[in-house]
């Protein structure tokens, strides 16, 4: 079994996570105004991506642009990876390809700890993607700890490109935020992503 095979129930039982469901976990996070470049890009891309309505189109036309904006916000002091193998613990099925990974290391040549944000792009069913995303978050915890870079929290998001939901893993406590953030709230989405990198969420 790989990341994509985990359901939320399976990942909770396998890794003995405590799940806390609520709304507005990130509601106090300050919004971040998108750059003119991102605003123009989204204006051009969102309707087309929605019309094509495939996971690939939304990843390429929407999601990656927000993550590049996140990297630029930190003056390229963080790294961004797309579609890479993230094989951490094969015995526990923590293996497979992640859609997007963000690391606090500026090294772009290869993935270094600490991995801080995992992003899973889904066509529609965001809740159905929680299992995969959480499994990747658990893997990131282990990846970081094995490299003596055990940061307090790892974050995740499942997104259709036009709708985003966020998660937070604090040791064995998983916080699921049931608040939907739409792409029309791009400044709020960027604010949450920035707060994750800054560990203020």
C-alpha positions in Angstrom: 0.0 0.0 0.0 1.2 3.5 -0.8 0.1 7.0 0.3 -2.7 7.0 -2.2 -4.3 3.9 -0.8 -4.8 5.2 2.8 -8.2 6.3 3.9 -8.5 8.7 6.9 -9.7 5.9 9.0 -6.8 3.6 8.1 -4.2 6.2 8.7 -5.7 7.2 12.0 -5.7 3.5 13.2 -2.3 2.6 11.8 -0.5 5.6 13.3 -2.7 6.0 16.4 -3.6 9.6 15.7 -6.1 11.7 17.7 -8.3 13.5 15.3 -9.7 16.9 16.2 -12.2 18.3 13.8 -13.2 22.0 13.9 -13.7 25.0 11.7 -11.7 28.2 11.5 -8.4 26.9 12.8 -6.6 29.4 10.6 -9.2 32.1 10.8 -6.9 34.5 12.7 -4.1 34.2 10.2 -3.4 37.5 8.4 -4.1 37.5 4.6 -1.2 38.0 2.2 -1.9 40.1 -0.9 -1.0 38.2 -4.0 1.5 39.8 -6.4 0.2 41.4 -9.6 1.8 38.5 -11.5 -0.2 35.9 -9.5 -3.4 37.9 -9.8 -3.0 38.1 -13.6 -2.1 34.4 -13.8 -5.1 33.3 -11.9 -7.4 35.6 -13.8 -6.2 33.9 -17.0 -6.1 30.4 -15.7 -8.8 29.6 -13.2 -11.8 29.6 -15.6 -9.9 27.5 -18.1 -8.7 25.0 -15.5 -12.3 24.7 -14.2 -13.6 24.2 -17.8 -11.0 21.4 -18.5 -11.8 20.0 -15.0 -9.0 17.6 -14.6 -6.7 17.2 -11.6 -3.7 17.8 -13.9 -5.1 21.0 -15.3 -5.9 22.5 -11.9 -2.5 21.5 -10.5 -0.6 23.0 -13.4 -2.7 26.1 -13.9 -3.7 27.0 -10.3 -2.0 25.1 -7.5 1.6 25.3 -8.6 1.3 29.1 -9.2 0.2 29.7 -5.6 3.1 27.5 -4.3 5.6 29.4 -6.5 4.2 32.6 -5.1 4.8 31.2 -1.6 8.5 30.5 -2.5 8.9 34.0 -3.9 7.3 35.5 -0.7 10.3 34.0 1.2 12.8 35.2 -1.4 13.4 31.6 -2.6 14.6 30.7 0.9 12.4 27.6 0.9 12.2 24.8 -1.7 9.3 23.4 -3.7 9.1 19.9 -5.2 6.4 18.5 -7.5 5.7 14.9 -8.2 8.7 13.4 -6.5 9.1 10.0 -4.8 8.9 10.3 -1.0 9.8 6.9 0.3 10.3 7.2 4.0 9.2 3.9 5.7 8.3 1.1 3.3 7.5 -1.3 6.1 4.6 1.0 7.1 3.6 1.9 3.6 4.9 5.4 3.9 6.0 5.5 0.3 4.9 6.9 -3.0 4.7 10.1 -5.0 3.6 13.3 -3.5 2.0 16.0 -5.6 3.8 18.9 -3.9 6.3 19.2 -1.0 7.6 22.4 0.6 10.8 22.3 2.7 12.2 25.0 4.9 15.6 24.3 3.3 16.5 26.5 0.4 18.3 23.6 -1.3 16.4 22.9 -4.6 18.8 20.2 -5.9 17.4 17.5 -3.6 14.9 17.2 -0.8 16.3 18.2 2.6 14.6 18.4 6.0 12.5 19.8 7.3 9.5 19.1 5.1 6.8 21.5 6.3 3.8 21.4 3.9 2.3 18.6 1.9 -0.1 19.5 -0.9 -2.4 17.0 -2.5 -4.4 18.1 -5.6 -7.7 16.4 -6.1 -10.2 16.7 -8.8 -13.2 17.2 -6.5 -13.3 15.0 -3.4 -11.1 16.9 -0.9 -12.2 14.9 2.1 -11.5 11.7 0.3 -7.9 12.9 -0.1 -7.4 13.4 3.6 -6.0 9.9 4.1 -3.3 10.2 1.5 -2.4 13.7 2.7 -2.2 12.7 6.4 -0.1 9.6 5.5 2.4 12.0 3.8 2.3 14.3 6.8 3.2 11.3 9.1 6.0 10.4 6.7 7.3 14.0 6.8 7.4 13.9 10.6 9.5 10.8 10.4 11.7 12.1 7.6 12.4 15.3 9.6 13.1 13.4 12.9 15.5 11.0 11.3 17.5 14.0 10.1 17.5 15.7 13.6 15.2 18.4 12.3 12.0 17.6 14.2 9.9 20.8 13.9 6.8 21.2 16.0 4.1 20.8 13.3 3.7 19.5 9.8 0.9 20.9 7.7 -1.1 19.7 4.8 -3.7 20.7 2.3 -6.0 19.0 -0.1 -7.2 21.1 -2.9 -9.1 21.1 -6.1 -7.3 24.2 -7.1 -10.5 26.2 -6.7 -11.2 25.0 -3.1 -8.6 24.4 -0.4 -8.9 22.6 3.0 -6.0 22.6 5.5 -4.7 20.2 8.1 -2.2 20.4 11.0 -0.3 17.5 12.5 1.1 18.2 16.0 2.9 15.0 17.1 0.0 12.5 17.2 -2.8 15.1 17.2 -4.3 15.8 13.8 -6.4 18.9 13.4 -8.8 18.9 10.5 -10.1 22.3 9.5 -13.5 21.9 7.9 -13.4 25.5 6.6 -13.3 25.7 2.8 -11.2 28.4 1.3 -12.0 29.3 -2.3 -9.6 30.6 -4.9 -11.5 33.9 -4.7 -9.9 34.1 -1.3 -6.4 33.8 -2.7 -5.1 36.2 -0.1 -6.5 34.0 2.7 -5.0 30.9 1.2 -1.6 32.6 0.8 -1.8 33.8 4.4 -2.4 30.3 5.7 0.5 28.9 3.6 2.8 31.7 4.8 1.8 31.1 8.4 2.6 27.4 8.0 6.1 28.1 6.8 6.6 30.6 9.7 5.1 28.1 12.1 2.6 30.6 13.3 -0.5 28.6 12.5 
